[in-house]
Amino acid sequence: MIGRIWHGWTSLENADAYEELLKSEIFVGIAERKFAVRAFAGQDYEVAVVPPKARALLARFDARSQHYEIKAEIK
């Protein structure tokens, strides 16, 4: 499995609205793509995917994401 790490910063005034956007739209869209990084982000999968609604609420954000291989053992 691949973990995708990305950072975005918002103001205190926009924090609740951004959290609601994450829960109602962004996380839902990612889940519908079954968390496949290339399906979510495209061919250049390190480029940040920041929808217009999110950009309006964020003060700044990482232009690129980092990816890490996650190794876990399930017993």
C-alpha positions, -999 to +999 in steps of 0.1 A: +000+000+000+011+036-007+007+064+018+002+099+004+013+128+026+002+163+018-001+195+039-026+223+037-030+253+061-062+273+066-072+301+089-091+296+121-121+312+105-121+287+076-112+256+096-147+243+102-157+249+065-126+231+053-132+202+076-167+199+063-155+200+027-130+172+035-157+150+050-185+156+025-167+158-008-129+153-008-126+121+012-157+107-005-141+113-040-109+097-029-128+066-015-147+063-048-114+059-066-105+031-041-075+051-029-054+043-060-029+071-061-027+073-099-065+071-102-068+100-078-038+122-088-031+113-124+001+104-143+022+130-124+009+116-091+032+138-069+014+170-080-011+181-053-048+177-062-065+207-047-101+213-059-112+250-064-134+248-033-105+237-012-082+264-026-107+291-016-104+279+020-067+273+023-041+299+031-014+278+016-006+242+006+022+219-006+025+219-044+036+183-043+028+152-022+052+127-008+046+089-011+057+061+011+053+024+009+034+011+039+042-024+050+019-039+075+012-074+088-024-083+095-029-112+119 
